[in-house]
C-alpha cells in the first residue's frame, strides 16, 4: 500500500487554499501598482533623455554655425526645435507636446583691437 493514503493523513484543507490565495492576492495588490508607476516613470525618463539628446545635437550644430533642424522625428514622436538668440547668448528650445527642454549657450565673440 505504498501508493495509497494512510487513514490518519488529512487532505488539502479549504482553509489552507483560501489562506494561500489571500497571500497571493496581497502580493499582487502590492506589486501591480508598483509596476504601473515604474512603467510611467520609464516612459517619462525615456522622453527626457530623447529631448536632451536632440538638444545636444542641435546645440553642436549652432557651435559650428550650421542650420538647425526645425522638426525631428524619432520613435514615432515629432519634436519641434527653435533657435533662440538674445544678446550675448544663444540657445535651443526642444519641445514635444507637454515636455520642453531649453539649452542656453553663451556665445563669446572675439574682437580685434586696432
N, C-alpha and C positions, 0 to 999 in steps of 0.2 A: 504494500500500500504506500509506495513512495510517492506516487503522483496524486493521491487523494488528500483532501484536507483532513486534518485531525479534528476530532469533535470539539476540542477545547479552544481552537483558534476562531477568532472573530473576523468577519469580513471588513471591507472598507465602509466606514460609517458615513451616513449622510452629514453628520456634524463635521467630520473631517473634510468632506468635499466642500461644504459651504465655507469653512474656515480658509481653506487653500484658495478658493475662488475670491474671497474678500481680500486676501493678501495680494493676489494678482491684480485685482481691480484697483486697489490702493496704489500699488506701484505704477500702474498705467496712468492713474489720475495725477501723479506727481511728474511722470516722465513726459507725457504728451504736451502739456503747456510749455515745459522747458524746451522741448524740441521745436515747437512752433516759434517761440521767441528767438531761438538761435537761428532758425531759418530766415526770419525777418531781419535780424541783425546782420547775417551774412549777405543778404541782398543789398542792404544799405551800405555796408562796407565795400562791397564789390563796386557799387556805383561811385563811391567816393574815390576809390583807387583809380577808376577809369577817368574821372574828372581830373585828378591830379596828373595822370599820365598825359592826357590830351593837353592840359595846360602847360606841362613841362615841354612837350614837343613844340608847341606853338611859341612859347617864350624863347626857345632856342632859335626859332626862325626870325624873331624880331631882333635878336642879337646880331645876326648876320645880314640884316636888312632884306630878308626875303618876305614876300607877301604871305600873310597867314591864310588859313582856310576858314571860310565862313561857316560851313557846316561840316560835321564829322559824323559818319555813320559807322557804328561798330556794335556788334552784339544785338542787332535789331533795334537799337536806340539811336535817335538823331540828336546830336549835341550842337548847340549854337555857340559860335565863338565870335567875340568882338574885340577889337583892339582899342585900348584906352591910351590917349596921350593928353597929359595935363602938365604943363610947365616942365620941370626937370625930370619928370619920371614918366614912364610908360608901362603898360601892363596888358594883361589878357583877362577877359571875363569869359568863362565857360559855364553854360547852364543847360540843364535838361529838366524840363517840367518844374518840379518843386525844389531841386537842388541847384546850387550855384557855387562856383569857385572863382575867386578873384585873386590873381597873382600880380603883384606890383614889382616893378624893377626900376631902380634909379638909373637914369641914363646920364653918365658922365660924358661931357663933351670937352675936348681939349681945344684950346685956342692958342695961337702962337702970338707972342708979343713982338712988336716991331720997334 
